[in-house]
Amino acid sequence: MNATPMTASHLISTRETRKHPHAWIGWLPLFVLPCAAVAFQAFLAPWVFMWLLAVAIFAGCKWQTWWEGRSAQGQTWLRSLAYLLLWPGMDAEEFLAPQVERPGVRAREWFAALVKTLAGALLMWAALHFVSFSHPLPAAWMGMLGIILFLHFGVFDLISAAWRSAGIRAEPIMRQPWRSHSLGEFWGRRWNLGFRKLSHTLVFRPLQQRFGVVAGTLGAFLASGLIHDLVISVPARAGYGLPTAYFLIQGCGVIAERSERGKKLGLGHGTGGWLWTVFVTAAPLFILFHPWFALRVILPFLHAVIR
């Protein structure tokens, strides 16, 4: 009776092995690059080490997604280089797919992205020149807001618009998160969709299939928290576990809003859902970007790059 299932399982495993015979090559940089960055920590300023570690993790993830999607129809070496070096998203199969008819990017999209880029730069400059001397901690948090606005909402939107104008599938990785009416919508469909797709594929889906939705949800947020701890707390040499706690709060919030009681309270839709989302994401932000990170990493970074 057990022979048939075992044989079927063996056949599936054999097919997967043939399909991805060198899967380890895709994962190797994700382990090697961050370890190499950590080896240089003692020789670098905390803010330099933070950016080096972030780039190492990002590059490892980019390589892994490219390795999995490199056989996409339409893929060329030039397109691969563009994906690896000139696109912040993690949607390799879409980016490497054949070009589509150029839909045209509306002028207001270009304008909005440019405004956000300039606003982020202005916010960083103002934080350093008008706030940092009397209120260093608020200045650091203000500078972080400027960095996020400059990069994630500004520069990355400009890059997306440029690729879409060329007929490449490169949707913005930030999709107006302030319009979310639930935590599930915020984290699943609007905030940093590049890494969301990666965590969904590599963490949520395997855990969900084996242990259920709750385990998959908490596992995905736990993985995100550990990565943020690595990039935030390790360079600051303090605050360990706080970024992980932040993301576990988000995971518990998603589970709560999807529960029967959460649905009755309207946590997943409408005005109530919007208020719930703002409260859960914003109220504990001080433990994500904790004071040690703000003062030891971000503020020196602002002083170094903005004169």
N, C-alpha and C positions, 0 to 999 in steps of 0.2 A: 504493500500500500504506500510506503514511503519512497519507493524507487522513482516514481514519476515526478513528484515535486523536486526531489534532489537533482534528477537529471535536467529538468527544466531550468532550475536555478544555476546549474553548472553551465548550461548552454548560454544563458543570459550573461553570466560572468565572462564566458569565453568571448562572446560577441563584443562586450564592452571593452575587454582587453585588446581585442583586435582593432576596435574603433579608435581607442586612445592608447596605443602601445607605449607612448613616451609621455604620459601625463605628468610625470615627475618634473619634466623640463619646464612645464608651465608653472609649477609651484616653487621651484628652486629659488628664483630671485626674491620671492615674498619672504623667504626665511633668511637668505644670505644678505640682502641689502640692509634690512633693519639691524641685523647683528653687526654688520660692518660699520654702520652709523654709530651704534652704541660703543664700539671699540674706540671711537675718537672723542667720546664725551668729555674726557678729562682735559682735552686740549682745546676745547671750543667754548666760547661764550654761550650761556644757556639759550639765548635766542637763536644763535646760529645752529646749535645742536637741535633745537626744536624744528627749525625749517628743514635741516638735513634729514632728520628722522621722518618728518611728514612726507618729504619728497621720496624717500626710500620706500615707505609703505605704499605710497601712491604709485610709484614706478613698478613695484612688485605686483600690485593689483592690475595695473594696465597690462603688464606682460601676460599675466595669467588669463585675463579675458581675451587678449589677442590670440594667445596660443589655442584657446578653445574655439575661437571664431575665425581662425585664419583660413579655413577652407570654404568660407562663404563665397557664393557665386559673385563674380565681379571684383573679387579681391586682387589687388596688385601690390607690388612692393612699395610703390609711391603712396598708395592709399594707406598701406600699413604704417609707413613712417608718419604720415599725417595723423593717423589715429594715435600712435604712441607718443608723438611729440607735440601735436598741435590741437588736441581735443581733450578737455578735462573729464568727459563722460566715460562710462564703463560699458556702453552698449556696442560692443565690437561688431556683432553680426549685423546690426542695423547700419552702422557707419561704413562697414566694408561692403555692403550690398551694392548692386548696380545703381547708378545715378537715376534719380527720378526727374520728372519734368520740374523745372524750376518754378516753385510756386510764387516766388516774389515775396520779399519781406517788406512789410508795411513801414513807411517812413517813421511812424510813431514808435515802432519797436526799436529802431535805431536810435531815435531821439531819447526814449526812456532809458535805454541801456547806457547811453553816453551821460545822461544826467546822473544816473546812479553811480557811475564810475567817478565823475567829478565830485559828487556829494560825498562819497566815501573818502576820497583824497582830502577834501576840505575838512571833514570831520576828524581825520587823523591829525592834520595840521593844527586845527583849533584845539584839540585835546592836549597837544604838546605845548603850544605857545600860550594858551590862556588859562588852562586848568591845572596842569601838572605840578606847578610850583607850590600851590596852596592846597590842592586836593589830589595827591598822586593816585590813590586808588580809583576814584571816579574817572580820572583822566585815562587810566589804563583801560577801564571798561569802555569808556567812550571811544578810545582808540581801537579796541577790538571790534566794536560795532562798525567803525569806519573800515576796518580791514575786510570784514564780511560783506559790507555793502559794496566796497570797491571791487573785490574779487568775484564773489559768488553771484552777486546780482548785477554787477556792471560789466567787468571784463569778460566773464564767462558768457553773458548774454550777447555781447558783441561778437565773440567767436562763434556762437551758435548761429547768429544772424548771417555771418559771413559764409559759413558752410552751407546753410540752407539756401542762400542765394546762388551757390554753385551747384545745387541739386543733390547735396549730400544729406542723408537723414541724420540730423544732429539737433534734436529738440533740446530746449533749455533745460538745465538740470534743476533750476529753481522755477517753480510754476505758481507764482503768487501765493505763497504759503499763508499770508494774512487772511486769505479768503476761506480757509479751512473751517468746516463746521463740525469736525470731529478730530480726535487725535489720530485715528486710523487714516483719515484723509490727509492730515498734515504730514505724517511720517511715511505714508505709503504712496501718495500720489503728487505731493507738492514740494517736499523738502529734500534737497540733495539726491535726486533720483539715480545718479550714477552709483553711489555706494548702496543705495536702497536695493537696487536690482542685484548687486553682488551679494549682499547679506541674505536676500530672499532666496537666491539660488543655492548658495553654499551653506547657509545655516538654517533658515526657517523651514524650507521645504523638506530637507532630510529629517529634522526633528519632528515636524508636524506629521509626516507620514508614519513615523515610528511611535511617537509618544502623544500626539494630539496637538491641537491648536495652541493651547496654553503654553506647553513646553516649547513649541516652535517660536512663539511670540517672545517669551522671556529669554530664550536662547539667542535670538537675533539681537535683542536690545543689550543683553549681557556682552555679546561679542563687540558690539559698537562701543559700549562703555569701556571695555578693556583696551581697545585701540585708542580711545580718547585719553584714557589714563596714561598710556604709553607716551603719547605726544604732549600731554599737558603736565602731568604730575612728575614724570621722570626728569624732564629738563628743569623743572622748578625744584626738584629734590624735596618735595613736600606735598601734602594733600592727597596722598595715595588713597585710592578707593572712592574719592568723592565724585569724579566723573562717572565711574561705574554706577554709583548710587543714583546719580541723576537719570541715567538711561534705564535703570531698573524701575524707577518711579514712572517713567514714560510707559514702559511695558505694562506695569500694573494698571496705569490709567487706561490704556487701550483695552485691557481685559475687563476693567470695571465698566467702561462705557458700552461694551458689547454684552454684558450680563443682562439678565431680565430686569433687575432693579435699575441698572443704568439706562436701559431702553425706556422704562417707565418715567424716569426723571428727565428724559430728553437730552442725555449727554452726547448723543451721537448725531444730532441734527438741529437745524434752526439756530435761533439766538442762544438758547441754552448750551448747545454744542459748541458754538463759537466762544462763549465765555469760558466754558470748561477747558477748551483747548488753550486759550490764552493763559488761563490760570496755571494749568499743569506744566506747560512748556516754559513760561516766564518766571513764575514764583521761585523755583529752585535753581535758577541760572547761576546764582552765586556759588553753588557747590560744583557746577560744571567748570566755570572759569573762576576758580577759587582765588583768594587774595594772593597766595604765594606765586601762582602763575602770572597773575596780573602785574605784580610788582617786580618779580625777579626775571620775567621773560618778556612780557609785552612792553612794559615801559622802557626798558633798555633798548628794545628793538626800535621803538619810535624815536628815541634819542639818536640812534645810529643812522637811521635812514632819512630822518627829516631834520634839517638844519634850520 
